[in-house]
């Protein structure tokens, strides 16, 4: 099954991509990087745990990570959504 972005996960959960990334950080899948974007938004590093469920996106119009669809169920369970 194809991996999906934080934006698409958020669409399923009624959250935006930033909120999804904060949730992923709380469960240890990603952590804030020491770097920020030009607009001041945080960037993220994937953790060893996160690598079991996702990877860096290599799509030319995407940045960040893409995730296995089961991450939606994990987030629903952990955050009672």
ROKE-146858 format. One record per atom (N, C-alpha, C, CB): residue number from 1; residue in three letters; atom name; z, x, y. Coordinates in nm, 4 decimals, padded with zeros to 6 digits. Each point is the difference from the previous one (the first is absolute). Glycine has a CB too. Layout:
<sites>
+-----+--------+-------+----------+----------+----------+
| num | residu | atome |        w |        u |        v |
+-----+--------+-------+----------+----------+----------+
| NUM |    ala |    CA |        Z |        X |        Y |
...
+-----+--------+-------+----------+----------+----------+
</sites>
This chain:
<sites>
+-----+--------+-------+----------+----------+----------+
| num | residu | atome |        w |        u |        v |
+-----+--------+-------+----------+----------+----------+
|   1 |    unk |     N |  00.0000 |  00.0839 | -00.1177 |
|   1 |    unk |    CA |  00.0000 | -00.0839 |  00.1177 |
|   1 |    unk |     C |  00.0000 |  00.0892 |  00.1251 |
|   1 |    unk |    CB |  00.1224 | -00.1851 | -00.1259 |
|   2 |    unk |     N | -00.1883 |  00.1420 |  00.2290 |
|   2 |    unk |    CA | -00.0138 |  00.0786 |  00.1225 |
|   2 |    unk |     C |  00.1315 |  00.0070 |  00.0764 |
|   2 |    unk |    CB | -00.2404 | -00.0662 |  00.0126 |
|   3 |    unk |     N |  00.2646 |  00.1794 |  00.0468 |
|   3 |    unk |    CA |  00.1183 |  00.0181 |  00.0836 |
|   3 |    unk |     C | -00.0234 | -00.0633 |  00.1371 |
|   3 |    unk |    CB |  00.0580 |  00.2137 | -00.1226 |
|   4 |    unk |     N |  00.0516 | -00.2506 |  00.1897 |
|   4 |    unk |    CA | -00.0097 | -00.0723 |  00.1266 |
|   4 |    unk |     C |  00.0873 |  00.0654 |  00.1077 |
|   4 |    unk |    CB | -00.0464 | -00.2125 | -00.1271 |
|   5 |    unk |     N |  00.0113 |  00.1863 |  00.2504 |
|   5 |    unk |    CA |  00.0690 |  00.0586 |  00.1150 |
|   5 |    unk |     C |  00.1283 | -00.0755 |  00.0328 |
|   5 |    unk |    CB | -00.2204 |  00.0768 |  00.0891 |
|   6 |    unk |     N |  00.3018 | -00.0155 | -00.0042 |
|   6 |    unk |    CA |  00.1216 | -00.0662 |  00.0487 |
|   6 |    unk |     C | -00.0355 | -00.1275 |  00.0756 |
|   6 |    unk |    CB |  00.1168 |  00.2225 |  00.0152 |
|   7 |    unk |     N | -00.2286 | -00.2227 |  00.0546 |
|   7 |    unk |    CA | -00.0430 | -00.1194 |  00.0730 |
|   7 |    unk |     C | -00.0239 | -00.1158 | -00.0962 |
|   7 |    unk |    CB | -00.1039 |  00.1449 |  00.1772 |
|   8 |    unk |     N |  00.0353 | -00.1186 | -00.2878 |
|   8 |    unk |    CA | -00.0282 | -00.1063 | -00.0970 |
|   8 |    unk |     C |  00.1258 | -00.0425 | -00.0752 |
|   8 |    unk |    CB | -00.2324 |  00.0885 | -00.0240 |
|   9 |    unk |     N |  00.3216 |  00.0052 | -00.0025 |
|   9 |    unk |    CA |  00.1280 | -00.0367 | -00.0603 |
|   9 |    unk |     C |  00.0748 | -00.0919 |  00.0964 |
|   9 |    unk |    CB |  00.0103 |  00.2188 | -00.1303 |
|  10 |    unk |     N | -00.0104 | -00.1823 |  00.2578 |
|  10 |    unk |    CA |  00.0671 | -00.0805 |  00.1012 |
|  10 |    unk |     C | -00.0558 | -00.1402 |  00.0095 |
|  10 |    unk |    CB |  00.0459 |  00.2069 |  00.1238 |
|  11 |    unk |     N | -00.1762 | -00.2183 | -00.1390 |
|  11 |    unk |    CA | -00.0639 | -00.1320 |  00.0046 |
|  11 |    unk |     C |  00.0572 | -00.0902 | -00.1095 |
|  11 |    unk |    CB | -00.2110 |  00.1032 |  00.0938 |
|  12 |    unk |     N |  00.2370 | -00.0459 | -00.2097 |
|  12 |    unk |    CA |  00.0579 | -00.0767 | -00.1111 |
|  12 |    unk |     C |  00.1469 | -00.0345 |  00.0239 |
|  12 |    unk |    CB | -00.1604 |  00.1127 | -00.1539 |
|  13 |    unk |     N |  00.2298 | -00.0298 |  00.2312 |
|  13 |    unk |    CA |  00.1435 | -00.0181 |  00.0195 |
|  13 |    unk |     C |  00.0358 | -00.0627 |  00.1343 |
|  13 |    unk |    CB |  00.0333 |  00.1946 | -00.1470 |
|  14 |    unk |     N | -00.1331 | -00.2199 |  00.2306 |
|  14 |    unk |    CA |  00.0275 | -00.0535 |  00.1328 |
|  14 |    unk |     C |  00.0577 |  00.1053 |  00.0940 |
|  14 |    unk |    CB |  00.0374 | -00.2222 | -00.1042 |
|  15 |    unk |     N | -00.0766 |  00.3468 |  00.0843 |
|  15 |    unk |    CA |  00.0492 |  00.1131 |  00.0792 |
|  15 |    unk |     C | -00.1194 |  00.0761 |  00.0571 |
|  15 |    unk |    CB |  00.2093 |  00.0184 | -00.1434 |
|  16 |    unk |     N | -00.1836 |  00.0650 |  00.2441 |
|  16 |    unk |    CA | -00.1068 |  00.0880 |  00.0480 |
|  16 |    unk |     C |  00.0111 |  00.1348 | -00.0710 |
|  16 |    unk |    CB | -00.0035 | -00.1165 |  00.2263 |
|  17 |    unk |     N | -00.0940 |  00.2031 | -00.2059 |
|  17 |    unk |    CA | -00.0044 |  00.1285 | -00.0707 |
|  17 |    unk |     C |  00.1215 |  00.0860 |  00.0326 |
|  17 |    unk |    CB | -00.2495 | -00.0104 |  00.0029 |
|  18 |    unk |     N |  00.2932 |  00.0087 |  00.1234 |
|  18 |    unk |    CA |  00.1173 |  00.0796 |  00.0369 |
|  18 |    unk |     C |  00.1235 | -00.0480 | -00.0762 |
|  18 |    unk |    CB | -00.0985 |  00.0404 |  00.2284 |
|  19 |    unk |     N |  00.1166 | -00.1712 | -00.2380 |
|  19 |    unk |    CA |  00.1145 | -00.0543 | -00.0737 |
|  19 |    unk |     C | -00.0066 |  00.0375 | -00.1477 |
|  19 |    unk |    CB |  00.0125 | -00.1900 |  00.1628 |
|  20 |    unk |     N | -00.1323 |  00.1872 | -00.2194 |
|  20 |    unk |    CA | -00.0168 |  00.0394 | -00.1406 |
|  20 |    unk |     C |  00.0353 |  00.1475 | -00.0163 |
|  20 |    unk |    CB | -00.1810 | -00.1745 | -00.0321 |
|  21 |    unk |     N |  00.1342 |  00.2593 |  00.1238 |
|  21 |    unk |    CA |  00.0331 |  00.1424 | -00.0102 |
|  21 |    unk |     C |  00.1502 |  00.0230 |  00.0104 |
|  21 |    unk |    CB | -00.2226 |  00.0564 |  00.0983 |
|  22 |    unk |     N |  00.2903 | -00.1298 | -00.0127 |
|  22 |    unk |    CA |  00.1461 |  00.0127 |  00.0101 |
|  22 |    unk |     C |  00.0659 | -00.0425 | -00.1313 |
|  22 |    unk |    CB | -00.0114 | -00.0430 |  00.2489 |
|  23 |    unk |     N | -00.0404 | -00.0614 | -00.3120 |
|  23 |    unk |    CA |  00.0533 | -00.0446 | -00.1286 |
|  23 |    unk |     C | -00.0242 |  00.1061 | -00.1076 |
|  23 |    unk |    CB | -00.0400 | -00.2405 |  00.0660 |
|  24 |    unk |     N | -00.0814 |  00.2971 | -00.0662 |
|  24 |    unk |    CA | -00.0320 |  00.1050 | -00.0972 |
|  24 |    unk |     C |  00.0901 |  00.1214 |  00.0198 |
|  24 |    unk |    CB | -00.2378 | -00.0800 | -00.0079 |
|  25 |    unk |     N |  00.2713 |  00.1100 |  00.1318 |
|  25 |    unk |    CA |  00.0911 |  00.1117 |  00.0284 |
|  25 |    unk |     C |  00.1408 | -00.0306 | -00.0526 |
|  25 |    unk |    CB | -00.1360 |  00.0594 |  00.2049 |
|  26 |    unk |     N |  00.1804 | -00.1837 | -00.1889 |
|  26 |    unk |    CA |  00.1349 | -00.0378 | -00.0453 |
|  26 |    unk |     C |  00.0151 |  00.0111 | -00.1511 |
|  26 |    unk |    CB |  00.0171 | -00.1535 |  00.1950 |
|  27 |    unk |     N | -00.1271 |  00.1341 | -00.2686 |
|  27 |    unk |    CA |  00.0099 |  00.0127 | -00.1465 |
|  27 |    unk |     C | -00.0437 |  00.1379 | -00.0484 |
|  27 |    unk |    CB | -00.0413 | -00.2452 | -00.0197 |
|  28 |    unk |     N |  00.0154 |  00.3363 |  00.1136 |
|  28 |    unk |    CA | -00.0252 |  00.1391 | -00.0367 |
|  28 |    unk |     C | -00.1421 |  00.0348 | -00.0386 |
|  28 |    unk |    CB |  00.2284 |  00.0006 | -00.0713 |
|  29 |    unk |     N | -00.3259 | -00.0878 |  00.1026 |
|  29 |    unk |    CA | -00.1388 |  00.0294 | -00.0343 |
|  29 |    unk |     C | -00.0660 |  00.0910 |  00.1035 |
|  29 |    unk |    CB | -00.0131 | -00.2204 | -00.1166 |
|  30 |    unk |     N |  00.0551 |  00.2099 |  00.2413 |
|  30 |    unk |    CA | -00.0504 |  00.0856 |  00.1071 |
|  30 |    unk |     C |  00.1172 |  00.0403 |  00.0884 |
|  30 |    unk |    CB | -00.2283 | -00.1125 | -00.0051 |
|  31 |    unk |     N |  00.2057 |  00.2164 |  00.0860 |
|  31 |    unk |    CA |  00.1005 |  00.0413 |  00.0976 |
|  31 |    unk |     C | -00.0723 |  00.0358 |  00.1288 |
|  31 |    unk |    CB |  00.1579 |  00.0849 | -00.1814 |
|  32 |    unk |     N | -00.0879 | -00.1006 |  00.2932 |
|  32 |    unk |    CA | -00.0622 |  00.0315 |  00.1286 |
|  32 |    unk |     C | -00.0295 |  00.1481 |  00.0073 |
|  32 |    unk |    CB |  00.1198 | -00.1909 |  00.1100 |
|  33 |    unk |     N | -00.2393 |  00.2211 | -00.0626 |
|  33 |    unk |    CA | -00.0441 |  00.1371 |  00.0204 |
|  33 |    unk |     C |  00.0556 |  00.0513 |  00.1312 |
|  33 |    unk |    CB | -00.2094 | -00.0414 | -00.1329 |
|  34 |    unk |     N |  00.2044 |  00.1704 |  00.1519 |
|  34 |    unk |    CA |  00.0411 |  00.0559 |  00.1292 |
|  34 |    unk |     C | -00.1078 | -00.0213 |  00.1059 |
|  34 |    unk |    CB |  00.1390 |  00.1712 | -00.1197 |
|  35 |    unk |     N | -00.2545 | -00.2210 |  00.0803 |
|  35 |    unk |    CA | -00.1122 | -00.0206 |  00.0909 |
|  35 |    unk |     C | -00.0097 | -00.1458 |  00.0429 |
|  35 |    unk |    CB | -00.1208 |  00.1901 | -00.1087 |
|  36 |    unk |     N |  00.0556 | -00.2138 |  00.2213 |
|  36 |    unk |    CA | -00.0291 | -00.1349 |  00.0475 |
|  36 |    unk |     C | -00.1472 | -00.0074 |  00.0372 |
|  36 |    unk |    CB |  00.2374 | -00.0308 |  00.0842 |
|  37 |    unk |     N | -00.2885 | -00.0905 | -00.0718 |
|  37 |    unk |    CA | -00.1386 | -00.0193 |  00.0405 |
|  37 |    unk |     C | -00.0131 |  00.0205 |  00.1509 |
|  37 |    unk |    CB | -00.0367 | -00.1612 | -00.1914 |
|  38 |    unk |     N | -00.0844 |  00.1585 |  00.2408 |
|  38 |    unk |    CA | -00.0232 |  00.0122 |  00.1444 |
|  38 |    unk |     C |  00.0693 | -00.1095 |  00.0796 |
|  38 |    unk |    CB | -00.2176 |  00.1066 | -00.0505 |
|  39 |    unk |     N |  00.2362 | -00.2212 | -00.0114 |
|  39 |    unk |    CA |  00.0652 | -00.1121 |  00.0695 |
|  39 |    unk |     C |  00.1519 |  00.0022 | -00.0174 |
|  39 |    unk |    CB | -00.2076 | -00.1352 | -00.0337 |
|  40 |    unk |     N |  00.2581 |  00.2333 | -00.0397 |
|  40 |    unk |    CA |  00.1439 |  00.0114 | -00.0193 |
|  40 |    unk |     C |  00.0541 | -00.0691 | -00.1240 |
|  40 |    unk |    CB |  00.0143 |  00.0151 |  00.2417 |
|  41 |    unk |     N | -00.1020 | -00.0736 | -00.3213 |
|  41 |    unk |    CA |  00.0436 | -00.0658 | -00.1236 |
|  41 |    unk |     C |  00.0380 |  00.1053 | -00.1039 |
|  41 |    unk |    CB | -00.1493 | -00.1987 |  00.0486 |
|  42 |    unk |     N |  00.2448 |  00.1661 | -00.1344 |
|  42 |    unk |    CA |  00.0383 |  00.0973 | -00.1028 |
|  42 |    unk |     C | -00.1104 |  00.0183 | -00.1032 |
|  42 |    unk |    CB |  00.2394 | -00.0620 |  00.0340 |
|  43 |    unk |     N | -00.2429 |  00.1781 | -00.0928 |
|  43 |    unk |    CA | -00.0850 |  00.0227 | -00.1160 |
|  43 |    unk |     C |  00.0937 |  00.0155 | -00.1197 |
|  43 |    unk |    CB | -00.1871 |  00.1117 |  00.1386 |
|  44 |    unk |     N |  00.1319 | -00.1206 | -00.2559 |
|  44 |    unk |    CA |  00.0813 | -00.0059 | -00.1210 |
|  44 |    unk |     C | -00.0447 |  00.1038 | -00.1008 |
|  44 |    unk |    CB |  00.0384 | -00.2425 |  00.0390 |
|  45 |    unk |     N |  00.0548 |  00.2879 | -00.1197 |
|  45 |    unk |    CA | -00.0279 |  00.0856 | -00.1151 |
|  45 |    unk |     C |  00.0397 | -00.0772 | -00.1243 |
|  45 |    unk |    CB |  00.0368 |  00.2143 |  00.1334 |
|  46 |    unk |     N | -00.1200 | -00.2052 | -00.2346 |
|  46 |    unk |    CA |  00.0325 | -00.0676 | -00.1256 |
|  46 |    unk |     C |  00.1019 |  00.0849 | -00.0759 |
|  46 |    unk |    CB | -00.2306 | -00.1089 | -00.0105 |
|  47 |    unk |     N |  00.3222 |  00.0438 | -00.0572 |
|  47 |    unk |    CA |  00.1014 |  00.0697 | -00.0787 |
|  47 |    unk |     C | -00.0465 |  00.0105 | -00.1456 |
|  47 |    unk |    CB |  00.1836 | -00.0839 |  00.1546 |
|  48 |    unk |     N | -00.1077 |  00.1576 | -00.2316 |
|  48 |    unk |    CA | -00.0310 |  00.0112 | -00.1425 |
|  48 |    unk |     C |  00.0041 | -00.1371 | -00.0673 |
|  48 |    unk |    CB |  00.0942 |  00.2333 | -00.0018 |
|  49 |    unk |     N |  00.0050 | -00.3139 |  00.0388 |
|  49 |    unk |    CA |  00.0085 | -00.1359 | -00.0536 |
|  49 |    unk |     C | -00.1214 | -00.0820 |  00.0426 |
|  49 |    unk |    CB |  00.2513 |  00.0134 |  00.0042 |
|  50 |    unk |     N | -00.2905 | -00.0021 |  00.1214 |
|  50 |    unk |    CA | -00.1155 | -00.0728 |  00.0504 |
|  50 |    unk |     C | -00.1300 |  00.0385 | -00.0692 |
|  50 |    unk |    CB |  00.1166 | -00.0160 |  00.2165 |
|  51 |    unk |     N | -00.1275 |  00.1420 | -00.2570 |
|  51 |    unk |    CA | -00.1216 |  00.0452 | -00.0685 |
|  51 |    unk |     C | -00.0209 | -00.0698 | -00.1337 |
|  51 |    unk |    CB |  00.0261 |  00.2195 |  00.1121 |
|  52 |    unk |     N |  00.0789 | -00.2793 | -00.1651 |
|  52 |    unk |    CA | -00.0129 | -00.0760 | -00.1249 |
|  52 |    unk |     C | -00.0685 | -00.1346 |  00.0229 |
|  52 |    unk |    CB |  00.2063 |  00.1127 | -00.0860 |
|  53 |    unk |     N | -00.2151 | -00.1549 |  00.2134 |
|  53 |    unk |    CA | -00.0545 | -00.1315 |  00.0331 |
|  53 |    unk |     C | -00.1120 |  00.0040 |  00.1033 |
|  53 |    unk |    CB |  00.2214 | -00.0922 | -00.0532 |
|  54 |    unk |     N | -00.2511 |  00.2094 |  00.1092 |
|  54 |    unk |    CA | -00.1008 |  00.0064 |  00.1049 |
|  54 |    unk |     C | -00.0531 |  00.1400 |  00.0211 |
|  54 |    unk |    CB |  00.1094 | -00.1921 |  00.1074 |
|  55 |    unk |     N | -00.2008 |  00.1999 | -00.0118 |
|  55 |    unk |    CA | -00.0615 |  00.1280 |  00.0331 |
|  55 |    unk |     C | -00.0567 | -00.0067 |  00.1412 |
|  55 |    unk |    CB | -00.0541 |  00.0435 | -00.2435 |
|  56 |    unk |     N |  00.0210 |  00.0724 |  00.2971 |
|  56 |    unk |    CA | -00.0629 |  00.0077 |  00.1308 |
|  56 |    unk |     C | -00.1375 | -00.0651 | -00.0066 |
|  56 |    unk |    CB |  00.1268 |  00.2118 |  00.0545 |
|  57 |    unk |     N | -00.1573 | -00.2943 |  00.0435 |
|  57 |    unk |    CA | -00.1318 | -00.0626 |  00.0064 |
|  57 |    unk |     C | -00.1040 |  00.1031 |  00.0425 |
|  57 |    unk |    CB |  00.1047 | -00.2231 |  00.0553 |
|  58 |    unk |     N | -00.2176 |  00.2227 | -00.1222 |
|  58 |    unk |    CA | -00.1087 |  00.0907 |  00.0344 |
|  58 |    unk |     C | -00.1171 | -00.0752 |  00.0637 |
|  58 |    unk |    CB |  00.0699 |  00.1506 | -00.1881 |
|  59 |    unk |     N | -00.0473 | -00.2766 |  00.2215 |
|  59 |    unk |    CA | -00.1036 | -00.0811 |  00.0629 |
|  59 |    unk |     C | -00.0203 |  00.0472 |  00.1435 |
|  59 |    unk |    CB |  00.0576 | -00.1978 | -00.1474 |
|  60 |    unk |     N | -00.1816 |  00.2121 |  00.1925 |
|  60 |    unk |    CA | -00.0243 |  00.0536 |  00.1345 |
|  60 |    unk |     C |  00.0522 | -00.0878 |  00.1134 |
|  60 |    unk |    CB | -00.1984 |  00.1087 | -00.0945 |
|  61 |    unk |     N |  00.2184 | -00.2371 |  00.0710 |
|  61 |    unk |    CA |  00.0488 | -00.0897 |  00.1052 |
|  61 |    unk |     C |  00.1466 | -00.0376 | -00.0194 |
|  61 |    unk |    CB | -00.2315 | -00.0883 |  00.0236 |
|  62 |    unk |     N |  00.3004 |  00.1628 | -00.1057 |
|  62 |    unk |    CA |  00.1394 | -00.0303 | -00.0304 |
|  62 |    unk |     C |  00.0845 |  00.1247 |  00.0155 |
|  62 |    unk |    CB | -00.0704 | -00.1818 | -00.1573 |
|  63 |    unk |     N |  00.1939 |  00.1617 |  00.1938 |
|  63 |    unk |    CA |  00.0950 |  00.1103 |  00.0001 |
|  63 |    unk |     C |  00.1238 | -00.0476 | -00.0719 |
|  63 |    unk |    CB | -00.0906 |  00.0961 |  00.2168 |
|  64 |    unk |     N |  00.1693 | -00.0064 | -00.2631 |
|  64 |    unk |    CA |  00.1212 | -00.0385 | -00.0705 |
|  64 |    unk |     C | -00.0212 | -00.0071 | -00.1498 |
|  64 |    unk |    CB |  00.0708 | -00.1254 |  00.2006 |
|  65 |    unk |     N |  00.0089 |  00.0422 | -00.2631 |
|  65 |    unk |    CA |  00.0035 | -00.0053 | -00.1460 |
|  65 |    unk |     C | -00.0489 | -00.1339 | -00.0515 |
|  65 |    unk |    CB |  00.1895 |  00.1606 |  00.0007 |
|  66 |    unk |     N | -00.2357 | -00.1576 | -00.1235 |
|  66 |    unk |    CA | -00.0382 | -00.1216 | -00.0706 |
|  66 |    unk |     C |  00.0902 | -00.0116 | -00.1216 |
|  66 |    unk |    CB | -00.2420 |  00.0129 |  00.0807 |
|  67 |    unk |     N |  00.2708 | -00.1372 | -00.1165 |
|  67 |    unk |    CA |  00.1043 | -00.0276 | -00.0978 |
|  67 |    unk |     C | -00.0504 | -00.0875 | -00.1142 |
|  67 |    unk |    CB |  00.1684 |  00.0209 |  00.1818 |
|  68 |    unk |     N | -00.1050 | -00.0040 | -00.2980 |
|  68 |    unk |    CA | -00.0268 | -00.0896 | -00.1120 |
|  68 |    unk |     C |  00.0446 | -00.1405 |  00.0407 |
|  68 |    unk |    CB |  00.0289 |  00.1884 | -00.1715 |
|  69 |    unk |     N | -00.1012 | -00.2906 |  00.1288 |
|  69 |    unk |    CA |  00.0377 | -00.1372 |  00.0358 |
|  69 |    unk |     C |  00.1409 | -00.0397 | -00.0445 |
|  69 |    unk |    CB | -00.2394 | -00.0559 | -00.0151 |
|  70 |    unk |     N |  00.2939 |  00.1227 | -00.0885 |
|  70 |    unk |    CA |  00.1350 | -00.0345 | -00.0452 |
|  70 |    unk |     C |  00.1072 |  00.0320 |  00.1040 |
|  70 |    unk |    CB | -00.0761 |  00.0413 | -00.2327 |
|  71 |    unk |     N |  00.0404 |  00.0352 |  00.3352 |
|  71 |    unk |    CA |  00.0944 |  00.0290 |  00.1080 |
|  71 |    unk |     C |  00.0402 | -00.1299 |  00.0707 |
|  71 |    unk |    CB | -00.1021 |  00.2301 |  00.0307 |
|  72 |    unk |     N |  00.0117 | -00.3260 | -00.0250 |
|  72 |    unk |    CA |  00.0339 | -00.1297 |  00.0592 |
|  72 |    unk |     C |  00.1180 | -00.0621 | -00.0743 |
|  72 |    unk |    CB | -00.2401 | -00.0335 |  00.0711 |
|  73 |    unk |     N |  00.2334 |  00.0314 | -00.2031 |
|  73 |    unk |    CA |  00.1089 | -00.0572 | -00.0799 |
|  73 |    unk |     C |  00.1291 |  00.0804 |  00.0142 |
|  73 |    unk |    CB | -00.1697 | -00.0873 | -00.1614 |
|  74 |    unk |     N |  00.1577 |  00.2187 |  00.1689 |
|  74 |    unk |    CA |  00.1182 |  00.0847 |  00.0185 |
|  74 |    unk |     C |  00.0677 | -00.0348 |  00.1321 |
|  74 |    unk |    CB | -00.1060 |  00.1855 | -00.1356 |
|  75 |    unk |     N |  00.0281 | -00.1950 |  00.2432 |
|  75 |    unk |    CA |  00.0576 | -00.0318 |  00.1307 |
|  75 |    unk |     C |  00.0602 | -00.1405 |  00.0015 |
|  75 |    unk |    CB | -00.1669 |  00.1530 |  00.1079 |
|  76 |    unk |     N |  00.0993 | -00.2482 | -00.1710 |
|  76 |    unk |    CA |  00.0538 | -00.1366 | -00.0058 |
|  76 |    unk |     C |  00.1364 | -00.0003 | -00.0700 |
|  76 |    unk |    CB | -00.2353 | -00.0945 | -00.0040 |
|  77 |    unk |     N |  00.2454 |  00.1682 | -00.1048 |
|  77 |    unk |    CA |  00.1236 |  00.0029 | -00.0770 |
|  77 |    unk |     C |  00.1112 |  00.0702 |  00.0786 |
|  77 |    unk |    CB | -00.1340 |  00.0000 | -00.2136 |
|  78 |    unk |     N |  00.1059 |  00.1167 |  00.2674 |
|  78 |    unk |    CA |  00.1023 |  00.0784 |  00.0693 |
|  78 |    unk |     C |  00.0491 | -00.0700 |  00.1265 |
|  78 |    unk |    CB | -00.1035 |  00.2079 | -00.0914 |
|  79 |    unk |     N |  00.0115 | -00.2712 |  00.1650 |
|  79 |    unk |    CA |  00.0358 | -00.0605 |  00.1282 |
|  79 |    unk |     C |  00.0132 | -00.1528 | -00.0077 |
|  79 |    unk |    CB | -00.1170 |  00.1895 |  00.1119 |
|  80 |    unk |     N |  00.1188 | -00.2428 | -00.2337 |
|  80 |    unk |    CA |  00.0166 | -00.1448 | -00.0206 |
|  80 |    unk |     C | -00.0972 | -00.0824 |  00.0833 |
|  80 |    unk |    CB |  00.2393 |  00.0410 | -00.0501 |
|  81 |    unk |     N | -00.3647 | -00.0080 |  00.0396 |
|  81 |    unk |    CA | -00.1044 | -00.0713 |  00.0762 |
|  81 |    unk |     C | -00.0670 | -00.1064 | -00.0864 |
|  81 |    unk |    CB | -00.0391 |  00.2057 |  00.1394 |
+-----+--------+-------+----------+----------+----------+
</sites>
